[in-house]
Amino acid sequence: ARLIGQYADRREELPSGIYHMTAGGSTSWCGFARAIFSASPAGPKPRIVPIPTSEYPTPATRPKNSVLSNEKFERTFGFRLAPWEAQLREIL
C-alpha cells in the first residue's frame, strides 16, 4: 500500500524493471522452522535437526546460497521491508 501511495498521483514516474522483494534479513529453512515452533504457544516443540542441502533429495540442483537482495528495491523506492521475524510474528 505504501508503494502505491507514493506514486498514486504520479503514475508516469513509476519506475519499471524487475525487483526482488522479500522480507528483510535472511535465514535457513532450519532457522525458519525453529522460529515458527518457538513462536507457537501450543504443544510440545519438535526437535529440529539441520541437514545440508546435499542430504535433502530434490529433482533440481539447489544453489548453495539463494538469498534474494532487496537493495535495488530499497534504493529505488526509499524504504526497507520489515524483517522476516516481525512478519512471521504478525502472521502467527
ZITARA-V836802 format. One record per residue. N is the residue number from 1. RES is the residue in one letter. PHI is phi in whole degrees, -180 to 180 (none if undefined). Layout:
# ZITARA-V836802
n=N res=RES phi=PHI
n=N res=RES phi=PHI
This chain:
# ZITARA-V836802
n=1 res=A phi=none
n=2 res=R phi=-62
n=3 res=L phi=-64
n=4 res=I phi=-64
n=5 res=G phi=-63
n=6 res=Q phi=-61
n=7 res=Y phi=-117
n=8 res=A phi=-56
n=9 res=D phi=-98
n=10 res=R phi=-135
n=11 res=R phi=-55
n=12 res=E phi=-67
n=13 res=E phi=-92
n=14 res=L phi=-61
n=15 res=P phi=-63
n=16 res=S phi=-110
n=17 res=G phi=131
n=18 res=I phi=-105
n=19 res=Y phi=-126
n=20 res=H phi=-78
n=21 res=M phi=-143
n=22 res=T phi=-144
n=23 res=A phi=-58
n=24 res=G phi=-68
n=25 res=G phi=83
n=26 res=S phi=-154
n=27 res=T phi=-160
n=28 res=S phi=-93
n=29 res=W phi=-62
n=30 res=C phi=-64
n=31 res=G phi=-62
n=32 res=F phi=-66
n=33 res=A phi=-62
n=34 res=R phi=-61
n=35 res=A phi=-64
n=36 res=I phi=-62
n=37 res=F phi=-71
n=38 res=S phi=-72
n=39 res=A phi=-84
n=40 res=S phi=-78
n=41 res=P phi=-79
n=42 res=A phi=-98
n=43 res=G phi=66
n=44 res=P phi=-71
n=45 res=K phi=-93
n=46 res=P phi=-72
n=47 res=R phi=-83
n=48 res=I phi=-106
n=49 res=V phi=-110
n=50 res=P phi=-70
n=51 res=I phi=-133
n=52 res=P phi=-72
n=53 res=T phi=-54
n=54 res=S phi=-61
n=55 res=E phi=-91
n=56 res=Y phi=-100
n=57 res=P phi=-74
n=58 res=T phi=-137
n=59 res=P phi=-66
n=60 res=A phi=-100
n=61 res=T phi=-74
n=62 res=R phi=-93
n=63 res=P phi=-70
n=64 res=K phi=-69
n=65 res=N phi=-142
n=66 res=S phi=-119
n=67 res=V phi=-71
n=68 res=L phi=-85
n=69 res=S phi=-104
n=70 res=N phi=-94
n=71 res=E phi=-56
n=72 res=K phi=-63
n=73 res=F phi=-60
n=74 res=E phi=-63
n=75 res=R phi=-65
n=76 res=T phi=-76
n=77 res=F phi=-103
n=78 res=G phi=79
n=79 res=F phi=-151
n=80 res=R phi=-102
n=81 res=L phi=-83
n=82 res=A phi=-62
n=83 res=P phi=-61
n=84 res=W phi=-59
n=85 res=E phi=-63
n=86 res=A phi=-66
n=87 res=Q phi=-68
n=88 res=L phi=-63
n=89 res=R phi=-59
n=90 res=E phi=-65
n=91 res=I phi=-68
n=92 res=L phi=-72
